[in-house]
Amino acid sequence: MREKTLGVGYPAYNARLYHFALDLMANYTLEGTLGRGAFGRVERARSDTGLVVALKVFEPSAAVTNAIAAGHVTIEELRRRFFSEATYQARIDHPNVVKVFESNLASNPPFFVMELAEATLAQDLSFDHTLNGAPHQALFDILAGLEGLHGQGIYHRDLKPQNILRLRNQDGSPRYAISDFGLIKITAGDATTLTMTGAQGGTERYAAPELISNFKRATARSDIYSFGVILFDIFVGPLARVPYTEVAIDGPIGLVAAKCTKSLPARRYATIADLRAALYEALQKAPPKFGSPREEHVIELLRSGVVLAEQDWDRVFLLLEELAPFTQAKDLILRSFSRPHMEALAGEAPDLLMAFASYYVDYVDACRGKFDFDYCDVVVDKLTWLFELGEVAVKARVLLSMLGLGVSHNRWFVERRFMQLAGHSLDAAVADRIVMDVEVGGIDVLSDIGHLERSINVSRTALALPLHKLWGG
């Protein structure tokens, strides 16, 4: 009977007995190998309840085995890395991060169980590098997943198409999610900063230049660099490029990719939200049409990146006052406001920030159900900035608008953001103001709360206590 070696430091096992042992430990039956990486083998497996999953078993590759033999790394270090990958990925509850269902890290060999993918982004790109001319969902799903990681102080450090999986939702729609956390870094610092000779810096084509000399220098902007190279893969193709250099692409997408891949990390996008807004604008195919030179001047001012003087702000807000709702110029002005604009107003002219918040929330509420999914993500970022910078009345209006936006578009990303901001940590004054606004305005949001619970599988009990009581506690 054929023997099967499970990795360096482990004995050879009878294949049939090995499968039986795994079945006893986790009630899974292995159905075939899906792939192999440096530290593990991924198997298709079926649980005793019929759930088909991916099971990742610790099994160092031949190249890694040679590194162990040469003394570059130890089996204990590799086990710690595998443990870290399973542990941290399991703790991240985000639809765009591959879910880990369970693990047995004390077994011999250790393994963990996760969602089964239909394909990797790399496979999709090899079939059609343009993703059938519609890369929007993949790109915005990747950004959402990265934001979920960065929000918990985690940097991936090896983001590439091979580590982005295409999954299938229960309703049949596709979803991309980030996987393979073998090289992650936790900002607090622990064993996950492990590297080994020949592997520092992640995958050469996608790794940021600061990782060449010291893998521990990775930040959120290192992952943003990798995303810029993925833009190159999609909008240019699988062509050779000099690693660790700035990406060159023609057109508006090129400007975004170039900023993602600046050699100096400080010159890249500071946050995923900044990158998402710029990417959305770059993907718009129709050039803006201005009704007058004045409109064009104001929008150029807002998009220039320069610090606006008092007279510049006067021009912006006088034009906002004059423009009728639902005009393209008004839409462009509201879209052109960035976080630095809002921060400047919060510090220099809080009344104008209040005015902008009113314009923006009115705009979002009037367009309920009319935005595309990608733009919903951009809108909720701006609503979040207003929530963070605004006073109590602004925060209350923003949360109610965010709830309506998420539910009307059935956008999980927005609904999760609402739950995050309106949870138990919500300031009592803001929660009370929401209660007052709902009662005085006769606003009926009970159906929205019910939809929210079903959509993202949450309970209204997770909301701040006054809201929980208001909405059926």
C-alpha positions as CSV (number, residue, x, y, z in Angstrom):
1,M,0.0,0.0,0.0
2,R,1.4,3.4,-1.0
3,E,2.9,5.5,1.8
4,K,2.3,9.3,1.9
5,T,4.8,11.7,3.4
6,L,3.1,14.7,5.1
7,G,6.0,17.0,5.5
8,V,9.4,17.5,7.1
9,G,9.4,16.3,10.7
10,Y,6.4,14.0,10.3
11,P,6.4,10.3,9.7
12,A,5.1,8.6,6.6
13,Y,1.5,7.6,6.9
14,N,-0.6,4.9,5.2
15,A,-2.8,7.0,2.9
16,R,-6.0,5.2,3.9
17,L,-5.3,5.5,7.6
18,Y,-4.4,9.1,7.2
19,H,-7.7,10.0,5.6
20,F,-9.5,8.0,8.2
21,A,-7.7,9.9,11.0
22,L,-8.6,13.3,9.5
23,D,-12.2,12.1,9.2
24,L,-12.2,11.2,12.9
25,M,-10.7,14.5,14.0
26,A,-12.9,16.8,12.0
27,N,-15.5,14.7,10.2
28,Y,-14.1,15.5,6.8
29,T,-13.5,13.2,3.9
30,L,-10.7,14.3,1.4
31,E,-11.7,14.3,-2.3
32,G,-8.6,15.4,-4.1
33,T,-5.7,17.9,-4.0
34,L,-6.5,21.4,-5.2
35,G,-3.1,22.9,-5.0
36,R,0.2,23.2,-3.2
37,G,2.1,26.2,-1.8
38,A,5.3,26.7,0.1
39,F,4.0,25.7,3.4
40,G,0.8,23.6,2.8
41,R,-1.3,21.5,0.6
42,V,-5.0,22.4,-0.1
43,E,-7.5,19.6,-0.4
44,R,-11.1,19.5,-1.4
45,A,-13.0,18.0,1.5
46,R,-16.6,17.1,2.4
47,S,-18.0,17.2,5.9
48,D,-20.3,14.6,7.3
49,T,-23.1,17.2,6.8
50,G,-22.4,17.4,3.1
51,L,-20.6,20.8,3.1
52,V,-17.8,21.0,0.6
53,V,-14.8,23.0,1.8
54,A,-11.1,23.6,1.3
55,L,-8.8,21.9,3.9
56,K,-5.3,23.3,4.2
57,V,-2.8,20.9,5.6
58,F,0.7,21.9,6.9
59,E,3.1,20.3,4.4
60,P,6.3,22.3,3.5
61,S,7.3,22.1,-0.2
62,A,10.5,20.7,-1.5
63,A,12.1,24.1,-1.8
64,V,11.2,24.9,1.8
65,T,12.5,21.5,2.9
66,N,15.8,22.4,1.3
67,A,15.8,25.7,3.2
68,I,15.2,23.8,6.4
69,A,18.1,21.5,5.6
70,A,20.4,24.4,4.9
71,G,19.5,26.0,8.3
72,H,17.7,29.0,6.9
73,V,14.5,28.3,8.7
74,T,13.3,25.7,11.2
75,I,10.2,23.5,11.2
76,E,9.1,25.2,14.4
77,E,9.2,28.6,12.7
78,L,7.1,27.3,9.8
79,R,4.6,25.8,12.2
80,R,4.2,29.1,14.0
81,R,3.6,30.8,10.6
82,F,1.0,28.3,9.7
83,F,-0.6,28.7,13.1
84,S,-0.7,32.5,12.7
85,E,-2.2,32.2,9.2
86,A,-5.1,30.1,10.5
87,T,-5.6,32.0,13.7
88,Y,-5.7,35.5,12.3
89,Q,-7.7,34.6,9.2
90,A,-10.3,32.9,11.4
91,R,-10.7,36.0,13.5
92,I,-11.5,38.3,10.6
93,D,-15.3,38.3,9.9
94,H,-15.5,40.0,6.5
95,P,-17.2,38.8,3.3
96,N,-14.1,39.7,1.3
97,V,-11.7,37.7,3.4
98,V,-11.9,34.0,3.0
99,K,-13.7,32.5,6.0
100,V,-12.0,29.9,8.1
101,F,-14.6,27.5,9.6
102,E,-12.5,25.6,12.0
103,S,-9.0,24.3,12.6
104,N,-7.1,21.6,14.4
105,L,-3.7,23.1,14.9
106,A,-2.7,20.6,17.5
107,S,-3.1,17.6,15.2
108,N,-0.2,16.0,13.4
109,P,0.0,17.5,10.8
110,P,-2.0,20.7,11.7
111,F,-4.8,21.8,9.3
112,F,-7.6,24.3,9.0
113,V,-10.8,24.4,7.0
114,M,-12.1,27.3,4.9
115,E,-14.5,28.3,2.1
116,L,-14.1,26.5,-1.1
117,A,-13.3,28.8,-4.1
118,E,-14.4,28.3,-7.7
119,A,-11.2,29.9,-9.0
120,T,-8.4,32.3,-8.2
121,L,-8.2,35.8,-9.7
122,A,-5.0,34.6,-11.4
123,Q,-7.0,31.9,-13.2
124,D,-9.7,34.4,-14.2
125,L,-7.0,36.8,-15.5
126,S,-5.3,34.0,-17.5
127,F,-8.6,33.4,-19.3
128,D,-9.3,37.1,-19.9
129,H,-7.1,39.7,-18.3
130,T,-9.8,42.4,-18.7
131,L,-12.3,40.2,-16.8
132,N,-14.7,40.5,-19.7
133,G,-14.2,44.3,-19.7
134,A,-15.9,44.5,-16.2
135,P,-13.3,44.4,-13.5
136,H,-15.2,46.6,-11.1
137,Q,-16.5,44.0,-8.7
138,A,-13.2,42.2,-8.4
139,L,-11.3,45.5,-7.7
140,F,-13.8,46.9,-5.2
141,D,-14.1,43.5,-3.5
142,I,-10.3,43.4,-3.1
143,L,-10.4,47.0,-1.6
144,A,-13.1,46.0,0.8
145,G,-11.2,43.0,2.0
146,L,-8.0,45.1,2.4
147,E,-9.9,47.7,4.4
148,G,-11.2,44.9,6.7
149,L,-7.6,43.8,7.3
150,H,-6.1,47.2,7.8
151,G,-8.9,48.2,10.1
152,Q,-7.7,45.5,12.5
153,G,-4.1,46.4,12.1
154,I,-3.2,43.6,9.8
155,Y,-1.1,43.9,6.6
156,H,-1.2,41.1,4.1
157,R,2.3,41.7,2.6
158,D,1.8,39.1,-0.3
159,L,-1.3,40.4,-2.1
160,K,-1.4,38.9,-5.6
161,P,-4.0,37.4,-7.9
162,Q,-3.1,33.9,-6.8
163,N,-4.2,34.9,-3.2
164,I,-7.5,36.4,-4.3
165,L,-10.3,33.7,-4.6
166,R,-13.6,33.8,-6.4
167,L,-16.4,32.4,-4.3
168,R,-20.1,31.9,-4.9
169,N,-22.7,33.5,-2.6
170,Q,-25.8,31.6,-1.6
171,D,-27.9,33.7,-4.1
172,G,-25.6,32.6,-6.9
173,S,-23.7,35.9,-7.2
174,P,-19.8,35.9,-7.3
175,R,-17.6,37.4,-4.7
176,Y,-13.8,37.8,-4.5
177,A,-12.1,37.4,-1.2
178,I,-8.5,37.6,0.1
179,S,-6.7,34.5,1.4
180,D,-3.3,33.1,2.2
181,F,-2.2,34.9,5.3
182,G,1.1,33.1,5.6
183,L,3.1,36.4,5.4
184,I,0.8,38.7,7.3
185,K,2.1,41.3,9.7
186,I,0.3,42.3,12.9
187,T,1.1,45.9,13.9
188,A,1.6,44.9,17.5
189,G,4.4,42.6,16.4
190,D,4.6,38.9,17.0
191,A,5.6,35.6,15.3
192,T,3.7,36.6,12.1
193,T,6.7,38.8,11.1
194,L,8.6,35.6,10.3
195,T,10.6,35.7,7.1
196,M,13.2,33.4,5.7
197,T,16.1,33.7,3.3
198,G,14.9,33.9,-0.3
199,A,11.3,34.8,0.8
200,Q,11.6,38.2,2.2
201,G,9.5,40.8,0.4
202,G,6.7,38.5,-0.7
203,T,6.2,37.8,-4.4
204,E,8.6,39.9,-6.5
205,R,6.2,41.1,-9.2
206,Y,3.7,42.5,-6.6
207,A,5.9,43.5,-3.6
208,A,6.5,47.1,-2.6
209,P,10.1,48.4,-2.9
210,E,10.4,49.0,0.9
211,L,10.2,45.2,1.4
212,I,13.4,44.5,-0.5
213,S,15.7,45.3,2.5
214,N,13.4,44.7,5.4
215,F,10.1,42.7,5.2
216,K,9.1,44.1,8.6
217,R,8.8,47.6,7.1
218,A,5.4,46.7,5.5
219,T,2.5,49.0,6.1
220,A,-1.0,49.4,4.7
221,R,0.6,51.3,1.8
222,S,2.7,48.2,0.9
223,D,-0.6,46.4,0.2
224,I,-1.8,49.4,-1.8
225,Y,1.4,49.1,-3.9
226,S,0.5,45.5,-4.7
227,F,-3.0,46.6,-5.7
228,G,-1.5,49.0,-8.2
229,V,0.3,46.2,-9.8
230,I,-2.9,44.2,-10.0
231,L,-4.4,47.2,-11.9
232,F,-1.5,46.8,-14.4
233,D,-2.4,43.1,-14.8
234,I,-6.0,44.0,-15.6
235,F,-5.6,47.1,-17.7
236,V,-2.3,46.2,-19.5
237,G,-2.0,42.5,-19.3
238,P,0.4,39.8,-18.2
239,L,3.4,41.6,-19.6
240,A,6.9,41.7,-18.1
241,R,7.7,44.7,-15.9
242,V,10.6,45.7,-13.7
243,P,9.7,44.7,-10.2
244,Y,9.6,47.3,-7.4
245,T,9.0,50.2,-9.8
246,E,6.1,52.6,-10.5
247,V,3.4,51.2,-12.8
248,A,2.9,52.9,-16.2
249,I,-0.6,52.8,-17.7
250,D,-2.3,55.2,-20.1
251,G,-5.4,57.2,-19.1
252,P,-7.1,58.0,-15.8
253,I,-6.5,54.5,-14.4
254,G,-2.8,55.1,-15.0
255,L,-2.8,58.0,-12.6
256,V,-4.4,55.8,-9.9
257,A,-2.0,53.0,-10.5
258,A,1.0,55.3,-10.5
259,K,0.0,56.8,-7.2
260,C,-0.5,53.3,-5.7
261,T,3.0,52.3,-6.8
262,K,5.1,55.4,-5.8
263,S,8.5,54.4,-4.6
264,L,8.1,56.5,-1.5
265,P,5.2,55.0,0.6
266,A,4.2,58.5,1.9
267,R,3.3,59.5,-1.7
268,R,0.9,56.6,-2.2
269,Y,-2.8,56.7,-1.1
270,A,-3.0,57.0,2.6
271,T,-6.1,54.9,3.0
272,I,-8.2,52.4,1.1
273,A,-11.1,54.9,1.2
274,D,-8.9,57.5,-0.7
275,L,-7.9,54.9,-3.2
276,R,-11.5,53.7,-3.7
277,A,-12.8,57.2,-4.4
278,A,-10.0,57.8,-6.9
279,L,-10.5,54.5,-8.6
280,Y,-14.3,55.0,-9.0
281,E,-13.8,58.3,-10.7
282,A,-11.1,56.9,-13.0
283,L,-13.4,54.1,-14.1
284,Q,-16.1,56.5,-15.2
285,K,-16.0,56.4,-19.0
286,A,-17.9,59.5,-19.9
287,P,-16.1,62.8,-19.4
288,P,-17.9,65.4,-17.3
289,K,-20.0,68.0,-19.1
290,F,-20.0,71.5,-17.5
291,G,-22.8,74.0,-17.8
292,S,-20.5,77.0,-17.5
293,P,-16.8,77.9,-17.0
294,R,-17.7,78.8,-13.4
295,E,-18.8,75.2,-12.7
296,E,-15.7,73.8,-14.3
297,H,-13.5,76.2,-12.3
298,V,-15.1,75.1,-9.0
299,I,-14.7,71.4,-9.7
300,E,-11.1,71.9,-10.8
301,L,-10.4,73.7,-7.6
302,L,-11.8,70.8,-5.5
303,R,-9.9,68.2,-7.5
304,S,-6.6,70.1,-7.6
305,G,-5.4,68.9,-4.2
306,V,-4.4,72.5,-3.2
307,V,-5.4,74.0,0.1
308,L,-8.5,76.2,-0.6
309,A,-8.6,79.8,0.7
310,E,-11.6,81.5,2.2
311,Q,-12.6,83.0,-1.1
312,D,-12.4,79.6,-2.8
313,W,-14.8,78.1,-0.3
314,D,-17.1,81.0,-0.9
315,R,-17.1,80.2,-4.6
316,V,-17.9,76.5,-3.9
317,F,-20.8,77.1,-1.5
318,L,-22.3,79.9,-3.5
319,L,-22.5,77.6,-6.5
320,L,-23.9,74.8,-4.4
321,E,-26.7,77.2,-3.2
322,E,-27.6,78.2,-6.8
323,L,-27.5,74.8,-8.5
324,A,-30.8,72.9,-8.7
325,P,-30.9,69.3,-7.3
326,F,-30.0,66.4,-9.6
327,T,-27.8,68.5,-12.0
328,Q,-24.6,66.9,-13.1
329,A,-22.6,69.9,-11.9
330,K,-24.0,69.6,-8.3
331,D,-23.3,65.8,-8.4
332,L,-19.7,66.5,-9.5
333,I,-19.1,69.0,-6.8
334,L,-20.4,66.7,-4.1
335,R,-18.3,63.8,-5.5
336,S,-15.2,66.0,-5.6
337,F,-15.2,66.6,-1.8
338,S,-12.5,64.6,-0.2
339,R,-11.6,63.9,3.5
340,P,-9.0,66.7,3.5
341,H,-11.7,69.1,2.4
342,M,-14.0,68.0,5.2
343,E,-11.1,68.2,7.7
344,A,-10.3,71.7,6.6
345,L,-13.9,72.8,7.0
346,A,-14.1,71.1,10.4
347,G,-11.1,73.1,11.6
348,E,-11.7,76.5,9.9
349,A,-15.5,76.7,9.2
350,P,-17.6,74.2,11.1
351,D,-20.8,75.9,9.8
352,L,-19.8,75.2,6.2
353,L,-19.1,71.6,7.2
354,M,-22.7,71.4,8.6
355,A,-23.9,72.9,5.3
356,F,-22.0,70.4,3.2
357,A,-23.3,67.5,5.4
358,S,-26.9,68.7,4.8
359,Y,-26.3,68.9,1.0
360,Y,-24.6,65.5,0.9
361,V,-27.2,63.6,3.1
362,D,-30.0,65.1,1.0
363,Y,-28.3,63.9,-2.1
364,V,-27.8,60.4,-0.8
365,D,-31.4,60.2,0.5
366,A,-32.8,61.5,-2.8
367,C,-30.9,58.8,-4.7
368,R,-32.0,55.9,-2.6
369,G,-31.8,52.8,-4.7
370,K,-30.2,54.5,-7.7
371,F,-26.5,54.1,-7.1
372,D,-24.4,51.3,-8.4
373,F,-22.7,49.0,-5.9
374,D,-19.2,50.5,-6.5
375,Y,-20.5,54.0,-5.8
376,C,-22.3,52.9,-2.7
377,D,-18.8,52.1,-1.2
378,V,-17.5,55.5,-2.1
379,V,-20.6,57.2,-0.6
380,V,-20.4,55.4,2.7
381,D,-16.8,56.4,3.1
382,K,-17.8,60.1,2.8
383,L,-20.7,59.5,5.1
384,T,-18.3,58.0,7.6
385,W,-16.0,61.0,7.4
386,L,-18.9,63.3,8.1
387,F,-19.8,61.1,11.0
388,E,-16.3,61.3,12.4
389,L,-16.0,65.1,11.9
390,G,-19.5,66.3,12.5
391,E,-21.4,67.3,15.6
392,V,-24.2,65.3,17.2
393,A,-26.9,66.4,14.7
394,V,-24.7,65.5,11.7
395,K,-23.8,62.1,13.1
396,A,-27.5,61.3,13.7
397,R,-28.5,62.3,10.1
398,V,-25.5,60.4,8.7
399,L,-26.4,57.2,10.4
400,L,-30.0,57.3,9.3
401,S,-28.9,58.0,5.7
402,M,-26.3,55.2,5.9
403,L,-29.0,52.8,7.0
404,G,-31.3,53.8,4.1
405,L,-28.4,53.6,1.6
406,G,-27.4,50.1,2.6
407,V,-30.9,48.6,2.7
408,S,-32.1,50.3,-0.5
409,H,-29.2,48.9,-2.4
410,N,-28.9,45.7,-0.5
411,R,-25.2,46.5,-0.1
412,W,-23.6,44.4,2.6
413,F,-20.5,46.7,2.8
414,V,-22.7,49.7,3.7
415,E,-24.9,47.7,6.1
416,R,-21.9,46.4,8.0
417,R,-20.5,49.9,8.3
418,F,-23.8,51.1,9.8
419,M,-23.7,48.3,12.4
420,Q,-20.1,49.2,13.2
421,L,-20.9,52.9,13.9
422,A,-24.3,52.4,15.5
423,G,-23.3,49.7,17.9
424,H,-22.9,49.7,21.6
425,S,-20.0,52.2,21.5
426,L,-22.2,54.9,19.9
427,D,-22.2,58.1,21.9
428,A,-25.4,58.3,24.0
429,A,-26.1,61.9,22.7
430,V,-26.0,60.7,19.1
431,A,-28.3,57.7,19.9
432,D,-30.8,60.0,21.7
433,R,-30.7,62.4,18.8
434,I,-31.6,59.6,16.4
435,V,-34.5,58.6,18.6
436,M,-35.7,62.2,18.6
437,D,-35.3,62.7,14.8
438,V,-37.2,59.4,14.2
439,E,-40.0,60.2,16.6
440,V,-40.4,63.9,15.6
441,G,-40.1,63.2,11.9
442,G,-42.3,60.2,11.9
443,I,-39.6,58.2,10.2
444,D,-40.5,54.5,9.8
445,V,-37.3,52.4,9.6
446,L,-38.5,49.2,11.2
447,S,-38.6,47.5,7.8
448,D,-35.1,48.7,7.2
449,I,-33.9,47.2,10.5
450,G,-35.6,43.9,9.7
451,H,-34.0,43.8,6.3
452,L,-30.6,44.6,7.8
453,E,-30.9,41.6,10.2
454,R,-31.7,39.2,7.4
455,S,-29.2,40.6,5.0
456,I,-26.0,40.4,7.1
457,N,-27.2,38.0,9.8
458,V,-27.1,40.4,12.7
459,S,-29.4,41.3,15.6
460,R,-30.8,44.7,16.5
461,T,-29.6,43.9,20.0
462,A,-26.1,44.7,18.7
463,L,-27.2,48.4,18.3
464,A,-26.8,51.1,20.9
465,L,-29.4,50.5,23.6
466,P,-31.7,53.5,22.8
467,L,-31.8,52.3,19.2
468,H,-32.4,48.8,20.2
469,K,-35.4,49.9,22.4
470,L,-36.7,52.2,19.6
471,W,-36.6,49.5,17.0
472,G,-38.3,46.6,18.8
473,G,-36.2,45.9,21.9
